[in-house]
Amino acid sequence: MIDPIRRALARKRVNRGRVTVEEPNPKLVLVVKFGLCMTVCFSGLELVHILLLGSWNSEIFAAISGLTGTISGIFVGQKA
């Protein structure tokens, strides 16, 4: 099975009716996977913080927002 992150980062080019697929850099795939994992971890941390302490932590939310923006930027920049 093809990795969905690798497939999402792959570039498809059409040249004279032929479609060629350029594989992404393995380091880029690794960074995106790490970023997604950290986003999930920070989201879980925020959920635990809300459930146990009953308050919102803006620093954790800022980390989640920053990682989400970075990952989105990587996907948009890779396709351009």
C-alpha positions as CSV (number, residue, x, y, z in Angstrom):
1,M,0.0,0.0,0.0
2,I,1.3,3.4,-0.9
3,D,1.8,5.8,2.0
4,P,-1.0,8.5,1.9
5,I,1.3,11.3,3.0
6,R,3.8,10.4,0.3
7,R,1.0,10.2,-2.3
8,A,-0.3,13.6,-1.2
9,L,3.1,15.2,-1.6
10,A,3.9,13.6,-5.0
11,R,3.8,15.9,-8.0
12,K,2.0,14.9,-11.1
13,R,3.0,16.4,-14.4
14,V,1.4,16.0,-17.8
15,N,3.7,16.2,-20.8
16,R,2.2,15.4,-24.2
17,G,-0.5,13.2,-22.8
18,R,1.8,11.2,-20.5
19,V,1.5,11.6,-16.7
20,T,4.7,11.4,-14.8
21,V,4.8,11.2,-11.0
22,E,7.7,12.7,-9.1
23,E,8.2,11.2,-5.7
24,P,8.7,13.6,-2.8
25,N,12.0,13.9,-0.9
26,P,12.0,11.2,1.9
27,K,13.2,13.9,4.4
28,L,10.1,16.0,3.6
29,V,7.8,13.0,4.1
30,L,9.5,12.3,7.5
31,V,9.1,16.0,8.6
32,V,5.4,16.0,7.7
33,K,4.8,12.8,9.5
34,F,6.6,14.2,12.6
35,G,4.6,17.4,12.4
36,L,1.3,15.5,12.2
37,C,2.2,13.3,15.2
38,M,3.2,16.3,17.2
39,T,-0.1,18.0,16.3
40,V,-2.0,15.0,17.5
41,C,0.0,14.9,20.7
42,F,-0.5,18.5,21.5
43,S,-4.2,18.2,20.8
44,G,-4.4,15.3,23.3
45,L,-2.4,17.4,25.8
46,E,-4.9,20.2,25.4
47,L,-7.8,17.9,25.9
48,V,-6.2,16.4,29.1
49,H,-5.5,20.0,30.3
50,I,-9.2,21.0,29.8
51,L,-10.6,17.8,31.4
52,L,-8.3,17.8,34.4
53,L,-7.9,21.5,35.2
54,G,-11.0,22.8,33.6
55,S,-9.2,25.7,31.8
56,W,-7.9,26.6,28.4
57,N,-4.2,26.8,27.8
58,S,-3.4,29.3,25.1
59,E,0.2,28.2,24.8
60,I,-0.7,24.7,23.8
61,F,-3.3,26.1,21.3
62,A,-0.6,28.3,19.8
63,A,1.6,25.3,19.3
64,I,-1.3,23.4,17.7
65,S,-2.0,26.3,15.4
66,G,1.6,26.8,14.5
67,L,2.1,23.1,13.6
68,T,-1.1,23.0,11.6
69,G,-0.1,26.1,9.6
70,T,3.3,24.7,8.9
71,I,2.0,21.4,7.7
72,S,-0.6,23.2,5.5
73,G,2.1,25.4,4.1
74,I,4.2,22.4,3.2
75,F,1.4,20.8,1.3
76,V,0.5,24.0,-0.6
77,G,4.2,24.8,-1.3
78,Q,5.0,21.3,-2.5
79,K,2.1,21.3,-5.0
80,A,3.2,24.7,-6.6
